[in-house]
Amino acid sequence: MTIPSRKQLLSSFQLGPWKLPNRMIMAPMTRSRAGVGDAANELTARYYQQRADAGLIISEGSQISAQGKGYPGTPGIFTREQIAGWKTTTDAVHAAGGRIFLQLWHVGRLSHPSMQPNGQLPVAPSAIKADGQIYTVEGPQPYVVPRALELGEIPGVIEDFRQGAENAKAAGFDGVELHGANGYLIDQFLRDGSNTRTDAYGGSVENRVRFLKEIVEAVIPVFGADRVGVRLAPALNIFSMSDSTPQTTFGHAADVLSQYGLAYLHVVELGEVPFDFEELKRRFGGSYIANGGFDAERAEIAIETGRADLVAFGTRFLANPDLVERFRQGDPLNTPDPSTFYQGGERGYTDYPALHGPGSAR
């Protein structure tokens, strides 16, 4: 059998202080399996350790506060128990020779009073409701109109991101990624379809990017810029997201982010509107992770042609704990089972077979 070339994809890459063994990034994926107190547990540790061959693992989103939670079973990073739970995972990944960033997450309006402290309304830059329904412990519920954050509250949310980074460092993570994509709070501030503020955080593109800028500046002193990444999804309009000039909005965001020497910009290259991702990469100027349904061949071409420095894989890593080895050998891949993505327990989580037996090939 002739194995297609994966020379570039499997080559090493210097990312900040690390020489990654390959350019395959495990994308952040919500798995809804946190334990008591929304803490990661031994099952979480096993899941990530099985996939430690990735050049870098980016964890599932981890809410920075009780206010930042949007779904049942997602892990937090704001209590001692949650820090200890994640420490079990980082120890396991490091023991297997891997590297792992924690994705810092605040869902903003994409929550529900049943998941908020004291049944309060979710917060957002503006009181604009997302269309559709959210899954709660009581079943599907319609999204509610969120409460617009008062100007004086915004520094407290930024502080929650900074403290989340401190907690991630205490839990042993190698760095953090700021979740600025997929319609969550940072994304809500960036786009004029969800941000109609008239103060310093709304209106002009400079003002709408301010929230992300100030979070980056708060988090960098914790880890150093070369251990901080940002995820964006400029063309993805899920959860009623929209922007009148996405190329301008996200181009300015890239210009701002280019000033800090960040570890990377992680971009979801999927969506409903035309967008020039190559321009975004040029304007950022640093290490660029492309994300968007890539297979091995497309990923190889993206790296070979300079379209990306690294490529993130989601469901392929979810269903194949030894994805790096399968790509190396040209072996067939397991088929992911979407019915088990969020159901809890080992099934569809730690029981996908590796080439050399069930679970991890280690």
GUMI-418152 format. One line per field, with one value per residue (C-alpha): x, y, z; residue in three letters. Coordinates in nm, 3 decimals. Layout:
% GUMI-418152
xx	(X  ...) .
yy	(Y  ...) .
zz	(Z  ...) .
residuo	(ALA  ...) .
***
This chain:
% GUMI-418152
xx	(0.000  0.128  0.081  0.006  0.270  0.215  0.570  0.476  0.184  0.403  0.705  0.809  0.721  0.846  0.546  0.651  0.884  0.795  0.921  0.600  0.660  0.397  0.163  -0.159  -0.359  -0.641  -0.924  -1.133  -1.453  -1.726  -1.783  -2.017  -1.864  -1.749  -1.812  -1.939  -1.900  -1.829  -1.480  -1.279  -1.217  -1.017  -1.222  -1.130  -0.765  -0.781  -0.949  -0.684  -0.392  -0.502  -0.459  -0.129  0.050  -0.108  0.139  -0.077  -0.407  -0.648  -0.896  -1.271  -1.400  -1.379  -1.601  -1.414  -1.700  -2.042  -2.182  -1.985  -2.155  -2.390  -2.439  -2.477  -2.163  -1.903  -1.591  -1.505  -1.175  -1.282  -1.294  -1.025  -1.199  -1.201  -0.833  -0.752  -0.964  -0.783  -0.446  -0.520  -0.555  -0.242  -0.037  -0.165  -0.096  0.253  0.331  0.252  0.482  0.208  0.133  -0.208  -0.366  -0.687  -0.955  -1.097  -1.469  -1.758  -2.073  -2.240  -2.599  -2.585  -2.699  -3.023  -3.140  -3.155  -2.775  -2.700  -2.637  -2.968  -3.156  -3.028  -3.037  -2.731  -2.520  -2.414  -2.282  -2.641  -2.989  -3.031  -3.163  -3.020  -3.274  -3.344  -3.322  -3.059  -3.027  -3.074  -3.114  -3.489  -3.460  -3.462  -3.555  -3.577  -3.295  -3.388  -3.319  -2.989  -2.903  -2.661  -2.345  -2.314  -1.997  -1.874  -1.914  -1.686  -1.357  -1.485  -1.541  -1.193  -1.058  -1.239  -1.045  -0.718  -0.797  -0.897  -0.549  -0.394  -0.602  -0.505  -0.140  -0.197  -0.360  -0.047  -0.159  0.109  -0.091  -0.441  -0.660  -0.918  -1.245  -1.339  -1.542  -1.872  -2.104  -1.979  -1.913  -1.595  -1.747  -2.065  -1.861  -1.675  -1.977  -2.218  -2.512  -2.485  -2.314  -2.515  -2.350  -2.285  -2.004  -1.632  -1.706  -1.947  -1.999  -1.668  -1.465  -1.193  -1.440  -1.587  -1.239  -1.152  -1.298  -1.079  -0.776  -0.811  -0.857  -0.540  -0.351  -0.480  -0.387  -0.042  0.134  0.015  0.171  0.369  0.244  0.397  0.169  -0.154  -0.362  -0.688  -0.964  -1.186  -1.459  -1.506  -1.749  -1.948  -2.293  -2.432  -2.648  -2.786  -2.444  -2.378  -2.154  -2.205  -1.834  -1.664  -1.346  -1.299  -1.396  -1.178  -0.899  -0.874  -0.882  -0.590  -0.400  -0.449  -0.351  -0.040  0.114  0.158  0.369  0.097  0.147  -0.103  -0.426  -0.670  -0.929  -1.243  -1.242  -1.607  -1.912  -2.196  -2.035  -1.743  -1.417  -1.050  -0.873  -0.536  -0.560  -0.636  -0.327  -0.111  -0.242  -0.184  0.167  0.229  0.163  -0.173  -0.389  -0.649  -0.962  -1.245  -1.311  -0.960  -0.850  -0.483  -0.448  -0.605  -0.402  -0.080  -0.157  -0.250  0.086  0.286  0.141  0.179  -0.198  -0.149  0.131  -0.070  -0.406  -0.666  -0.868  -1.189  -1.404  -1.116  -0.925  -1.244  -1.289  -0.921  -0.705  -0.404  -0.485  -0.122  -0.013  -0.303  -0.209  0.156  0.072  -0.213  -0.452  -0.832  -1.005  -1.276  -1.615  -1.734  -2.072  -2.252  -2.515  -2.245  -2.075  -2.244  -2.416  -2.167  -1.973  -1.703  -1.904  -1.801  -1.533  -1.251  -1.358  -1.274  -1.025  -0.664  -0.464  -0.307  -0.611  -0.897  -0.829  -0.481  -0.206  0.042) .
yy	(0.000  0.345  0.585  0.944  1.191  1.343  1.477  1.832  1.738  1.500  1.731  1.912  2.276  2.533  2.680  2.922  2.735  2.389  2.189  2.007  1.654  1.709  1.977  1.797  1.988  1.827  2.078  2.179  1.973  1.994  1.644  1.717  1.465  1.672  1.520  1.659  2.036  2.058  1.920  1.717  1.365  1.046  0.968  1.309  1.238  0.902  1.058  1.326  1.097  0.858  1.144  1.283  1.209  1.525  1.804  2.004  1.930  2.220  2.118  2.151  2.490  2.542  2.812  3.083  3.150  3.022  3.301  3.168  2.826  2.736  2.359  2.070  1.872  2.118  2.159  2.481  2.638  2.865  2.642  2.449  2.123  2.212  2.305  1.974  1.785  1.938  1.873  1.501  1.551  1.762  1.514  1.229  1.412  1.515  1.161  1.049  1.315  1.551  1.922  2.069  2.417  2.496  2.678  2.961  3.002  3.234  3.155  3.495  3.491  3.121  3.006  2.980  3.094  2.728  2.716  3.060  3.147  3.215  3.173  3.504  3.601  3.524  3.828  3.963  4.287  4.375  4.248  4.056  3.700  3.415  3.220  2.856  2.634  2.531  2.193  2.209  1.949  1.994  1.934  2.182  2.539  2.853  3.102  3.402  3.770  3.823  4.111  4.362  4.390  4.728  4.919  4.880  4.503  4.444  4.473  4.197  3.962  4.042  3.963  3.629  3.545  3.649  3.442  3.153  3.168  3.172  2.869  2.693  2.751  2.608  2.306  2.242  2.352  2.454  2.757  2.882  2.953  3.232  3.115  3.404  3.196  3.015  3.284  3.295  3.607  3.739  3.674  3.852  4.163  4.148  4.146  4.429  4.190  4.104  4.419  4.739  4.915  5.289  5.304  5.223  4.856  4.910  5.097  5.123  4.813  4.943  4.953  4.610  4.453  4.626  4.347  4.082  4.314  4.378  4.008  3.926  4.197  4.061  3.700  3.750  3.833  3.501  3.266  3.488  3.578  3.269  3.046  3.227  3.153  3.294  3.117  3.302  3.198  3.498  3.340  3.116  3.258  2.993  3.098  3.400  3.561  3.817  4.106  4.365  4.369  4.052  4.100  4.444  4.339  4.031  4.188  4.458  4.192  4.017  4.346  4.401  4.046  4.067  4.314  4.069  3.776  3.523  3.149  3.123  3.230  2.937  2.999  2.803  2.816  2.725  2.945  3.098  3.415  3.468  3.533  3.561  3.350  3.396  3.770  3.703  3.484  3.752  4.025  3.819  3.730  3.458  3.086  3.001  2.697  2.614  2.431  2.314  1.949  1.877  1.526  1.427  1.517  1.863  1.932  1.836  2.068  2.356  2.331  2.267  2.575  2.798  2.832  2.710  2.629  2.372  2.202  2.122  1.801  1.757  1.448  1.259  1.287  1.217  0.880  0.789  0.811  0.721  0.953  1.056  0.696  0.617  0.910  0.802  0.448  0.532  0.314  0.349  0.564  0.477  0.630  0.878  0.811  1.148  0.991  0.952  1.293  1.444  1.153  1.100  0.794  0.592  0.500  0.715  0.876  0.647  0.325  0.401  0.131  0.212  0.020  -0.201  -0.271  -0.092  0.250  0.391  0.225  0.302) .
zz	(0.000  -0.091  0.197  0.088  0.201  0.545  0.562  0.661  0.886  1.085  1.097  1.413  1.481  1.727  1.907  2.177  2.413  2.276  1.984  1.893  1.754  1.484  1.355  1.450  1.711  1.906  1.881  2.184  2.198  2.460  2.600  2.897  3.133  3.430  3.771  4.100  4.122  3.749  3.808  3.559  3.688  3.629  3.319  3.178  3.247  3.067  2.764  2.718  2.802  2.527  2.278  2.410  2.080  1.937  1.884  2.124  2.297  2.344  2.611  2.594  2.703  3.078  3.228  3.416  3.658  3.755  3.536  3.239  3.235  2.953  2.947  3.193  3.267  3.144  3.361  3.538  3.643  3.931  4.242  4.428  4.340  3.970  3.977  4.147  3.895  3.600  3.768  3.734  3.359  3.309  3.512  3.294  2.967  3.078  3.194  2.838  2.691  2.575  2.601  2.686  2.690  2.874  2.677  2.890  2.827  2.907  2.709  2.758  2.634  2.539  2.881  3.074  3.419  3.529  3.495  3.639  4.007  4.183  3.855  3.722  3.356  3.143  3.055  2.718  2.565  2.469  2.557  2.231  2.241  2.036  1.832  1.906  2.212  2.464  2.629  3.007  3.282  3.236  2.864  2.572  2.665  2.450  2.484  2.697  2.649  2.833  3.060  2.910  3.119  3.285  3.203  3.561  3.547  3.249  3.444  3.674  3.379  3.249  3.595  3.584  3.266  3.434  3.743  3.518  3.366  3.715  3.806  3.484  3.568  3.917  3.755  3.550  3.204  2.956  2.844  2.772  2.472  2.487  2.333  2.108  1.862  1.806  1.936  2.296  2.503  2.338  1.994  2.106  2.185  1.852  1.620  1.556  1.525  1.895  2.027  1.999  2.291  2.270  2.528  2.503  2.421  2.131  1.807  1.621  1.540  1.772  2.059  1.985  1.981  2.311  2.530  2.364  2.374  2.746  2.823  2.628  2.817  3.149  3.075  2.920  3.252  3.395  3.138  2.904  2.557  2.396  2.605  2.518  2.208  2.072  1.882  1.633  1.389  1.157  0.908  1.141  1.209  1.442  1.739  1.547  1.517  1.244  1.154  0.881  0.780  0.908  0.703  0.857  1.210  1.230  1.027  1.291  1.564  1.391  1.370  1.742  1.833  1.613  1.860  2.147  2.022  2.107  2.080  1.794  1.631  1.597  1.326  1.242  0.862  0.824  0.793  0.607  0.470  0.228  0.410  0.314  0.576  0.406  0.465  0.832  0.861  0.698  0.925  1.239  1.130  1.390  1.414  1.258  1.334  1.069  1.181  0.958  0.879  0.753  0.658  0.635  0.268  0.295  0.607  0.432  0.144  0.378  0.554  0.238  0.067  0.371  0.427  0.783  1.023  1.217  1.165  1.432  1.417  1.615  1.569  1.410  1.739  1.934  1.759  1.718  2.029  1.813  1.522  1.475  1.431  1.200  0.978  0.988  0.880  0.646  0.847  0.833  1.093  1.344  1.270  1.536  1.696  1.739  1.968  2.236  2.204  2.512  2.684  2.969  3.077  2.901  2.594  2.302  2.519  2.629  2.454  2.091  1.985  1.907  1.648  1.912  2.125  2.303  2.448  2.432  2.231  2.511) .
residuo	(MET  THR  ILE  PRO  SER  ARG  LYS  GLN  LEU  LEU  SER  SER  PHE  GLN  LEU  GLY  PRO  TRP  LYS  LEU  PRO  ASN  ARG  MET  ILE  MET  ALA  PRO  MET  THR  ARG  SER  ARG  ALA  GLY  VAL  GLY  ASP  ALA  ALA  ASN  GLU  LEU  THR  ALA  ARG  TYR  TYR  GLN  GLN  ARG  ALA  ASP  ALA  GLY  LEU  ILE  ILE  SER  GLU  GLY  SER  GLN  ILE  SER  ALA  GLN  GLY  LYS  GLY  TYR  PRO  GLY  THR  PRO  GLY  ILE  PHE  THR  ARG  GLU  GLN  ILE  ALA  GLY  TRP  LYS  THR  THR  THR  ASP  ALA  VAL  HIS  ALA  ALA  GLY  GLY  ARG  ILE  PHE  LEU  GLN  LEU  TRP  HIS  VAL  GLY  ARG  LEU  SER  HIS  PRO  SER  MET  GLN  PRO  ASN  GLY  GLN  LEU  PRO  VAL  ALA  PRO  SER  ALA  ILE  LYS  ALA  ASP  GLY  GLN  ILE  TYR  THR  VAL  GLU  GLY  PRO  GLN  PRO  TYR  VAL  VAL  PRO  ARG  ALA  LEU  GLU  LEU  GLY  GLU  ILE  PRO  GLY  VAL  ILE  GLU  ASP  PHE  ARG  GLN  GLY  ALA  GLU  ASN  ALA  LYS  ALA  ALA  GLY  PHE  ASP  GLY  VAL  GLU  LEU  HIS  GLY  ALA  ASN  GLY  TYR  LEU  ILE  ASP  GLN  PHE  LEU  ARG  ASP  GLY  SER  ASN  THR  ARG  THR  ASP  ALA  TYR  GLY  GLY  SER  VAL  GLU  ASN  ARG  VAL  ARG  PHE  LEU  LYS  GLU  ILE  VAL  GLU  ALA  VAL  ILE  PRO  VAL  PHE  GLY  ALA  ASP  ARG  VAL  GLY  VAL  ARG  LEU  ALA  PRO  ALA  LEU  ASN  ILE  PHE  SER  MET  SER  ASP  SER  THR  PRO  GLN  THR  THR  PHE  GLY  HIS  ALA  ALA  ASP  VAL  LEU  SER  GLN  TYR  GLY  LEU  ALA  TYR  LEU  HIS  VAL  VAL  GLU  LEU  GLY  GLU  VAL  PRO  PHE  ASP  PHE  GLU  GLU  LEU  LYS  ARG  ARG  PHE  GLY  GLY  SER  TYR  ILE  ALA  ASN  GLY  GLY  PHE  ASP  ALA  GLU  ARG  ALA  GLU  ILE  ALA  ILE  GLU  THR  GLY  ARG  ALA  ASP  LEU  VAL  ALA  PHE  GLY  THR  ARG  PHE  LEU  ALA  ASN  PRO  ASP  LEU  VAL  GLU  ARG  PHE  ARG  GLN  GLY  ASP  PRO  LEU  ASN  THR  PRO  ASP  PRO  SER  THR  PHE  TYR  GLN  GLY  GLY  GLU  ARG  GLY  TYR  THR  ASP  TYR  PRO  ALA  LEU  HIS  GLY  PRO  GLY  SER  ALA  ARG) .
***
